[in-house]
Amino acid sequence: AETPHIFFSAYGRFPELKDGRARFRGMHVGRDPRDMILSAAAYHTWSDESWLHEPVEEFGGRTYQEQINSFDSEEERIAFEMRNNSSKIIGKMASFELYDCMFDVRYEDMRRDKNLLAWHRICLKLGFSPEELPICFRAFMKHSLQFGQVRNKAHIQDTSVTRWQNKFPEEHLAEAESRFASALERFGYARSNA
């Protein structure tokens, strides 16, 4: 028997799935676009990711980070992020092709899973045996946000869930929900009353 392997791809590139799909099982994680935008708008103001520091012709030679930091208010940074990088990332998330060996999971459901019931279902769907579940749970608890620690200067700085309900600028909420309607629908996120 082959030794099982676990692959992670932040960009959903799984060329191995083109052939022999029956040998694979996977999950595709979706996150509420409104929270994604809030998170990215903050992270992109200080991150040292190389692409943020490359001059962009569209921004008059400024880098993405220089451009987002040029706005005076958080509301302006959020609107900029929504119309730029986050728009591309959320579009990819919403249009990700699920092979028959994969399933969608919501980030928020995993984050709220303090009793590991959701992770129990996920692990079984991924093909782990009941005997392997304790190992899965230990790994999850060691590396998860709700049981672990947020590192200083980590991508995730705020571990709250559905932060958008209190923090997303009202003047941009209707645009975000219209722009990312397919992502909201695919993952079953409710719209606000905006």
C-alpha positions as CSV (number, residue, x, y, z in Angstrom):
1,A,0.0,0.0,0.0
2,E,1.1,3.5,-0.7
3,T,2.0,5.9,2.1
4,P,-0.7,8.6,2.3
5,H,0.5,12.2,1.9
6,I,-1.1,15.5,2.7
7,F,-0.7,18.4,0.3
8,F,-1.5,22.0,0.9
9,S,-1.9,24.6,-1.9
10,A,-2.7,28.2,-1.1
11,Y,-3.6,28.7,-4.8
12,G,-5.5,25.5,-5.5
13,R,-3.0,24.1,-8.0
14,F,-3.3,20.3,-8.0
15,P,-2.1,19.0,-11.4
16,E,-2.0,15.5,-9.9
17,L,-5.8,15.5,-9.9
18,K,-6.0,15.5,-13.7
19,D,-5.2,11.8,-13.6
20,G,-6.1,9.3,-11.0
21,R,-8.6,11.4,-9.1
22,A,-9.8,8.4,-7.2
23,R,-6.6,8.3,-5.2
24,F,-7.1,11.9,-3.9
25,R,-9.5,13.5,-1.5
26,G,-9.5,17.2,-0.6
27,M,-11.2,20.1,0.8
28,H,-11.4,23.7,-0.5
29,V,-11.6,26.3,2.2
30,G,-13.7,29.4,1.6
31,R,-13.9,32.5,3.8
32,D,-16.4,35.3,3.9
33,P,-15.2,37.9,1.3
34,R,-16.0,40.8,3.6
35,D,-13.7,39.4,6.3
36,M,-11.1,38.6,3.7
37,I,-11.1,42.2,2.5
38,L,-10.8,43.6,6.1
39,S,-7.9,41.3,6.8
40,A,-6.0,42.0,3.6
41,A,-6.5,45.8,3.9
42,A,-4.7,45.7,7.3
43,Y,-2.1,43.1,6.3
44,H,-1.0,44.7,3.1
45,T,-0.1,48.0,5.0
46,W,2.9,46.3,6.7
47,S,3.6,42.9,5.2
48,D,7.1,42.2,3.7
49,E,5.7,39.9,0.9
50,S,7.8,40.8,-2.1
51,W,4.9,41.5,-4.5
52,L,3.8,44.3,-2.2
53,H,7.1,46.1,-2.8
54,E,7.3,46.0,-6.6
55,P,6.5,49.2,-8.5
56,V,3.1,49.1,-10.3
57,E,2.6,51.2,-13.4
58,E,-1.1,51.5,-12.7
59,F,-0.3,53.2,-9.4
60,G,2.2,55.7,-11.1
61,G,5.2,53.6,-10.1
62,R,4.2,53.3,-6.5
63,T,4.2,49.8,-4.9
64,Y,0.9,48.2,-3.8
65,Q,1.9,48.9,-0.2
66,E,2.8,52.5,-0.9
67,Q,-0.6,52.9,-2.6
68,I,-2.7,51.4,0.1
69,N,-0.8,53.4,2.7
70,S,-1.4,56.6,0.8
71,F,-5.0,56.7,1.9
72,D,-5.9,58.7,4.9
73,S,-8.7,56.5,6.3
74,E,-9.3,52.8,6.9
75,E,-12.4,53.1,4.9
76,E,-10.4,54.2,1.8
77,R,-7.9,51.4,2.3
78,I,-10.7,48.9,2.5
79,A,-12.3,50.2,-0.7
80,F,-9.0,50.1,-2.5
81,E,-8.3,46.5,-1.3
82,M,-11.8,45.4,-2.3
83,R,-11.3,46.7,-5.9
84,N,-7.8,45.4,-6.3
85,N,-5.9,42.4,-4.9
86,S,-8.8,41.0,-2.9
87,S,-11.0,41.1,-5.9
88,K,-8.7,38.7,-7.7
89,I,-8.3,36.4,-4.7
90,I,-12.0,36.2,-4.0
91,G,-12.7,35.6,-7.6
92,K,-10.4,32.6,-7.6
93,M,-11.9,31.2,-4.4
94,A,-15.4,31.5,-5.9
95,S,-14.5,29.9,-9.2
96,F,-12.3,27.1,-7.8
97,E,-13.2,23.8,-9.7
98,L,-14.2,21.2,-7.2
99,Y,-13.3,17.8,-8.5
100,D,-15.6,14.9,-7.5
101,C,-13.1,14.0,-4.8
102,M,-13.2,17.4,-3.1
103,F,-15.7,19.4,-1.0
104,D,-16.1,23.0,0.2
105,V,-15.6,23.9,3.8
106,R,-16.2,27.4,5.4
107,Y,-13.3,28.9,7.3
108,E,-15.7,30.2,9.9
109,D,-17.1,26.8,10.6
110,M,-13.7,25.5,11.3
111,R,-12.8,28.5,13.5
112,R,-15.9,28.0,15.7
113,D,-15.3,24.3,16.1
114,K,-14.2,24.1,19.7
115,N,-15.5,20.6,20.3
116,L,-14.0,19.2,17.0
117,L,-17.3,17.9,15.6
118,A,-16.8,19.7,12.3
119,W,-13.2,18.4,12.2
120,H,-14.5,14.9,12.9
121,R,-16.7,15.1,9.8
122,I,-13.9,16.7,7.7
123,C,-11.4,14.0,8.7
124,L,-13.8,11.2,7.9
125,K,-14.6,12.8,4.5
126,L,-10.9,13.1,3.8
127,G,-10.6,9.3,4.3
128,F,-8.9,9.1,7.7
129,S,-9.8,6.0,9.7
130,P,-11.4,6.2,13.1
131,E,-8.0,5.0,14.5
132,E,-6.3,8.0,12.9
133,L,-8.7,10.6,14.2
134,P,-6.8,11.3,17.5
135,I,-3.6,12.0,15.5
136,C,-5.6,14.4,13.3
137,F,-7.2,16.1,16.3
138,R,-3.8,16.6,18.0
139,A,-2.4,18.1,14.8
140,F,-5.4,20.4,14.4
141,M,-5.3,21.6,18.0
142,K,-1.6,22.3,17.8
143,H,-1.8,24.4,14.7
144,S,-5.3,25.9,14.8
145,L,-6.1,29.5,15.7
146,Q,-8.6,28.7,18.4
147,F,-6.3,26.3,20.3
148,G,-2.9,27.7,19.3
149,Q,-1.3,31.1,19.5
150,V,-1.2,33.9,16.9
151,R,2.4,34.8,16.1
152,N,3.5,38.4,16.2
153,K,3.5,39.6,12.6
154,A,1.6,36.6,11.4
155,H,-0.8,36.9,8.5
156,I,-3.8,36.6,10.8
157,Q,-3.7,39.3,13.5
158,D,-7.4,39.3,14.5
159,T,-8.8,35.9,15.3
160,S,-12.4,37.0,15.6
161,V,-15.0,35.5,13.2
162,T,-17.4,37.6,11.2
163,R,-15.6,40.8,12.1
164,W,-17.2,42.4,9.0
165,Q,-20.5,42.8,10.8
166,N,-19.0,45.5,13.0
167,K,-16.0,46.8,11.0
168,F,-16.9,46.8,7.3
169,P,-17.7,50.4,6.2
170,E,-21.4,50.8,5.5
171,E,-20.8,52.9,2.5
172,H,-18.9,50.0,0.8
173,L,-20.9,47.1,2.0
174,A,-23.5,46.9,-0.8
175,E,-20.7,47.2,-3.4
176,A,-18.8,44.3,-1.7
177,E,-21.9,42.1,-1.6
178,S,-22.7,42.8,-5.2
179,R,-19.1,42.4,-6.4
180,F,-18.7,39.1,-4.6
181,A,-22.2,37.7,-4.9
182,S,-21.0,34.4,-6.4
183,A,-18.6,33.8,-3.4
184,L,-21.4,34.6,-0.9
185,E,-23.7,32.3,-2.7
186,R,-21.3,29.4,-3.2
187,F,-20.4,29.2,0.5
188,G,-23.9,30.1,1.9
189,Y,-23.0,33.5,3.5
190,A,-25.9,35.7,4.3
191,R,-26.0,39.2,3.0
192,S,-26.4,42.2,5.2
193,N,-29.3,44.5,5.0
194,A,-27.2,47.1,3.1
